Amino acid sequence: QLQDQAIRLGVQDRVHVVPYVTPTAVPAYLSSADIGIICSHRTLNYELSLPTKLAEYLHAGLPVIASDLRTLSKFVREHQVGEVFDPDEPLSFEAAVERLHPRRQEVSANITTALLEELSWENQTHSLLELYSRLSDRRPAPPKKAIGWGLREGPQTRESAPESTEDGPQRGAWRELSPKSTVRLGLGP
């Protein structure tokens, strides 16, 4: 329907239907755009949460035009990363675009590293795991002890193998690479 409407309006060259990309590629894929647009109607879910597309747009370096929904508009205004419009008023959308378009670079400068870290999945997982743990009164198992980089690697015989520890048998350590080596990552079994 959108493609048919674009043809009727003579703007088909400006409407692009894009293929699926993996989640990790979304910000890079979006980064060629000028502005990210979040046109959501008022529903309880949209009023109470930030849509994933907000983080994707910001990670792509895009300022946003967002529906005036409680949580979303508060975030956009507080962080000054875009403009807000009334989703029930098309002229409000037009005005938001006219306000933001000439200020895109200025607004994009508000998309800071700290803001992107706050919106990263790596950061969000800590809060979510803490919430789930509190609600369920369960904690995930602690991560296994990591093998340190100070271990020394070399051939081992039964007689020269280090003794077992409470974590199991100790593995051979990494040996230091020669400064002349082109190897920067060593992998082993």
N, C-alpha and C positions, 0 to 999 in steps of 0.2 A: 504494500500500500504506500509506503514511504517513497519507494522508487518510482511508482506510478505518479505520485503527487509531485515529485521532483521533476519528472518529465513534463507534466502539465504546466509547471511553473517555469520551465526552462533553466533549471539549476542542476540538472542531472550530473554535470561535471564537478559539482561541489558536494555531492553526496556519495560517500564511499562505504560500501559494505565490506567489512574486513574479516579475514579468517580468524579462527581461534588461535591465540598464542598462549604459551605457558605462563603461569602467574609471575614467574620471575622475570619474564620479558615484557610485561605490561608497561612499566614506567618508560623503558627505552622506546617501546613502540609508540607510546603516546607523546613522547617528548617533541615530536615535530609539529604538534598543534600549537595554537596561540593561547587558547583558554580551555579549561575543563569546565564542563557544564553539568550540573546536577539538578535535574528537573524532577522533583518528587512531589507527589500530592500528600496532603496531610493524612497520615495514618498514625496510629499509636507507635508502631515500630519505628517509623521514620522520625517521629517527634522525639523519641527517647534515645536514639543511637546515631552514631556517625556511620555513614555508608563507607564501605571499603573503597569505593571509587574516589573518595576524598583523599585518602592516603596515596592511592595510585597516582592521582593527578599531581599532588604535591611532590611525590618522589620523582615525577617526571619534570618538575620545575615549573609547573603550570599554575598560574593564578586561577581562581575558580569563580564561577557565577553559580550561586546556590539558592535553592528554594528557601523561603523564610520559615524554616522549621526550627523548633525550639533549640535542640542540641546543636544542629548543624550551623544555624545562623549565629548562635552564640560563639562557636569556635571560629568561624570565618571572621566575625567582627573583632573578637579579642586578639586574634593573631594577625589581623589585617592582611589576609591572604586572598581577598577577593571582594565581590559585591553580592548582595542578597536581593532577591526579588520575591514578590507575592506570586505564588504558583497559580493563583486563580485570575491573575491580571496580565494578559500578554504585553500590554504597554509597560508594565513594571519590569518585565524581562528585557524589553528593548532599552529602557532607560538604564538598567544595570549594565548592559553590554556597552552602551555609549559612555558610561562613567568609567568602566574598567579598561576598555580597549586602548585608549591613549596612555594609560598608566601601567600597562602590563609589566614592563621592566622594573618599575619602581615597586610594584606590589610583589613581584617575584623575589625581590631582595629580602622580603620578610619571611621567605621559606628558608629558615636557618637549619644548620646541621642539628642543633638541639631539638628543633621541632620535628625533623625527620626521624631522629632517634626515638622521640616520644611515640611516633606513629609507626615505628617498625614492628614487625612481627616478633623479632627477637626480644624487644622490650615488652610488648604486650603479653607474651607468654608468661612472664614472671607474675604479672598481676592476675592473669586468668588462673594459673596454677594455685596461687595463693587463695583466690576466691573459691575454687573447686575444693581445695583442701579444707577450708573453713566450713563450707556447706556440707561436705561429706564426712568431715572429721577423720579423713584419711590423708596420709602423706605418701608421695611416691618414694620408692626406694632410693637411697642416696646413690649418686653416681659411683662407679667403681674407681678405685684409686688409679690415677693416671701414671703411666710410666714416664719418669723424668728424663730430660734431655741429657743429664749428666752420666747416664749409663755408658759403659764401654762395650763396644761390639768386637767380636772376634770369633774364630772357630773354637768350638768347645768339644771336649771329650767328656765322657762320664766322670772322669776324675777331676776335671777342671771346672765343671759346672758349679755355679754358685748354689749355696744351700737354699732350700725352700723357705719361704716366709709364710706368714699366716694367710697371705693373699694367693698362695700357690707358688709354683717354681718361678724363680727369677729368670727373666729373659736376658739375652745378650744385649749389650748397650750399643748405642750409635757411636761410631768412631768419628772423630773430627775430620772434616773435609779439608783437603789441601786448598790454600788460598788460590792456587792456580786452576783448580777444578772448575769446569763449567757446570757441574752438577749442583743444583740448588735444592733438590728434593730427593731424598732417598726413600724407597719403599721396600718393605720386606714382608715375608709371610707372617 
